[in-house]
C-alpha cells in the first residue's frame, strides 16, 4: 500500500465483503488512525486488540525466536476479529461470524 488511494481502495474492498461490520487501522500503541466503526467502539477495539496482538507476538517469539506473528484470528459467538500486524500498524477487521467466509 504505497499511496492513500491504495489504502482507500483496500479498505473499501475489505468493507464490502459480506458480514464485515468494520475495518480499522491503528498503531501498535493502540491509537486509531482510520476506522469505519463508531468512535467509542474504535477506541475500545484499537486499545484492546493492540495489547492482545503485542502479547500474541511476544508468545510467538518466545516459542521460536526466529518466528513472527503474521495473522491473528479471534472468533466468538457474536464477532470474528481478524488482525494483520505490520511493522508500524495493525489492520483489524470485525465481522459477523455467521456471515463471514470460511
KEKE-3310 file (N, C-alpha, C; in steps of 0.2 Angstrom, whole numbers, plus 5000, padded with zeros to 4 digits):
npx = (5004:5006:5001:4989:4977:4978:4977:4964:4957:4959:4954:4940:4937:4939:4929:4917:4915:4904:4896:4906:4908:4916:4931:4947:4962:4976:4989:5003:5003:4990:4982:4970:4970:4963:4946:4930:4921:4910:4916:4918:4918:4928:4939:4939:4941:4954:4963:4962:4964:4976:4985:4982:4987:5001:5004:5002:5011:5023:5022:5023:5037:5044:5042:5048:5062:5065:5053:5038:5023:5010:4997:4981:4967:4952:4938:4921:4905:4898:4906:4919:4936:4949:4966:4979:4995:5008:5024:5022:5009:4992:4980:4963:4949:4932:4920:4903:4902:4893:4891:4903:4916:4921)
npy = (4994:5009:5021:5034:5032:5018:5013:5018:5011:4997:4997:4999:4989:4978:4981:4979:4966:4952:4952:4960:4971:4981:4990:4994:5004:5004:5010:5002:5006:5007:5018:5024:5026:5025:5022:5013:5011:5016:5030:5027:5013:5010:5016:5007:4994:4997:4999:4988:4977:4980:4978:4964:4959:4962:4954:4941:4941:4942:4929:4921:4924:4920:4906:4903:4911:4915:4917:4926:4934:4933:4934:4935:4928:4929:4921:4923:4920:4931:4939:4940:4943:4949:4951:4959:4961:4973:4981:4994:4996:4990:4980:4979:4969:4967:4956:4948:4932:4923:4927:4928:4923:4906)
npz = (5000:4994:4992:4997:4990:4987:5000:5003:4993:4996:5009:5006:4998:5007:5017:5009:5009:5013:5028:5035:5048:5052:5049:5054:5057:5066:5077:5085:5098:5101:5096:5086:5068:5057:5053:5051:5060:5074:5085:5099:5099:5091:5098:5109:5103:5096:5107:5115:5106:5101:5112:5114:5102:5103:5114:5109:5099:5106:5113:5102:5098:5109:5109:5097:5093:5080:5073:5068:5072:5060:5057:5066:5073:5080:5086:5092:5099:5094:5087:5074:5074:5065:5063:5056:5058:5055:5052:5057:5059:5063:5055:5058:5056:5059:5060:5057:5063:5058:5045:5039:5027:5026)
capx = (5000:5011:4998:4982:4972:4979:4974:4957:4954:4960:4948:4934:4936:4938:4922:4912:4914:4898:4897:4910:4905:4920:4938:4951:4969:4979:4997:5005:5001:4983:4979:4966:4972:4957:4941:4923:4917:4909:4922:4918:4920:4935:4944:4939:4945:4961:4967:4962:4967:4984:4988:4982:4992:5008:5005:5002:5018:5028:5022:5026:5044:5046:5042:5053:5065:5065:5046:5035:5016:5008:4990:4978:4960:4948:4931:4917:4898:4895:4911:4925:4941:4955:4971:4985:5000:5013:5029:5020:5001:4988:4974:4959:4943:4927:4914:4899:4904:4888:4891:4910:4918:4925)
capy = (5000:5014:5028:5035:5029:5011:5012:5018:5005:4991:4997:4999:4982:4974:4983:4977:4959:4950:4951:4964:4976:4987:4989:4999:5003:5008:5009:4997:5009:5007:5024:5023:5030:5026:5017:5013:5010:5022:5032:5023:5006:5011:5017:5001:4989:4998:4999:4981:4972:4981:4974:4957:4957:4963:4948:4936:4942:4940:4922:4918:4925:4916:4899:4902:4917:4917:4917:4932:4934:4936:4935:4933:4927:4928:4920:4922:4919:4937:4943:4937:4948:4947:4956:4958:4966:4976:4984:5001:4997:4984:4981:4975:4968:4964:4953:4943:4925:4919:4929:4928:4917:4901)
capz = (5000:4994:4992:5000:4985:4988:5006:5002:4989:5000:5015:5003:4996:5013:5020:5005:5010:5016:5035:5038:5052:5052:5047:5057:5057:5072:5078:5090:5105:5102:5094:5079:5063:5052:5056:5049:5066:5078:5088:5105:5098:5088:5104:5113:5099:5095:5113:5117:5101:5100:5118:5113:5097:5106:5118:5104:5095:5111:5114:5096:5098:5115:5107:5092:5092:5073:5071:5069:5071:5054:5057:5072:5071:5086:5085:5097:5096:5091:5082:5072:5073:5061:5064:5052:5060:5051:5056:5061:5060:5064:5052:5061:5053:5063:5055:5060:5062:5054:5038:5036:5023:5028)
cpx = (5004:5007:4991:4977:4972:4976:4966:4953:4954:4954:4941:4932:4935:4931:4916:4911:4908:4900:4902:4907:4909:4927:4942:4958:4971:4986:4997:5003:4994:4979:4976:4969:4966:4952:4934:4918:4915:4915:4923:4921:4927:4940:4945:4943:4952:4965:4967:4965:4974:4987:4988:4987:4999:5009:5006:5009:5023:5028:5025:5034:5047:5047:5047:5056:5065:5059:5043:5027:5014:5001:4987:4971:4957:4941:4927:4910:4895:4899:4916:4930:4947:4960:4977:4990:5005:5018:5027:5013:4998:4982:4969:4952:4938:4922:4909:4901:4900:4889:4898:4911:4922:4928)
cpy = (5006:5021:5028:5032:5021:5009:5012:5013:4999:4991:4996:4992:4977:4975:4980:4970:4957:4949:4956:4970:4982:4985:4995:4998:5007:5006:5004:4999:5009:5013:5023:5028:5031:5020:5018:5012:5016:5023:5028:5016:5006:5011:5010:4995:4990:4997:4991:4976:4973:4978:4967:4955:4957:4956:4942:4936:4940:4933:4919:4918:4921:4909:4898:4909:4920:4917:4924:4930:4937:4937:4932:4933:4925:4927:4919:4921:4925:4941:4938:4943:4946:4952:4954:4963:4967:4979:4990:5000:4990:4985:4976:4975:4964:4962:4949:4936:4921:4921:4929:4922:4912:4897)
cpz = (5000:4994:4996:4996:4986:4994:5006:4998:4993:5006:5012:5001:5002:5016:5016:5006:5014:5024:5039:5042:5052:5051:5051:5057:5063:5073:5084:5097:5106:5099:5087:5074:5058:5054:5052:5054:5070:5083:5095:5104:5095:5093:5108:5109:5098:5101:5115:5112:5100:5106:5116:5107:5099:5110:5114:5101:5100:5113:5108:5096:5103:5113:5102:5091:5084:5069:5072:5068:5064:5053:5064:5071:5078:5084:5091:5095:5092:5086:5080:5071:5070:5062:5060:5054:5055:5055:5060:5063:5061:5060:5055:5058:5058:5059:5060:5058:5058:5046:5035:5032:5027:5023)
residu = (UNK:UNK:UNK:UNK:UNK:UNK:UNK:UNK:UNK:UNK:UNK:UNK:UNK:UNK:UNK:UNK:UNK:UNK:UNK:UNK:UNK:UNK:UNK:UNK:UNK:UNK:UNK:UNK:UNK:UNK:UNK:UNK:UNK:UNK:UNK:UNK:UNK:UNK:UNK:UNK:UNK:UNK:UNK:UNK:UNK:UNK:UNK:UNK:UNK:UNK:UNK:UNK:UNK:UNK:UNK:UNK:UNK:UNK:UNK:UNK:UNK:UNK:UNK:UNK:UNK:UNK:UNK:UNK:UNK:UNK:UNK:UNK:UNK:UNK:UNK:UNK:UNK:UNK:UNK:UNK:UNK:UNK:UNK:UNK:UNK:UNK:UNK:UNK:UNK:UNK:UNK:UNK:UNK:UNK:UNK:UNK:UNK:UNK:UNK:UNK:UNK:UNK)
# end
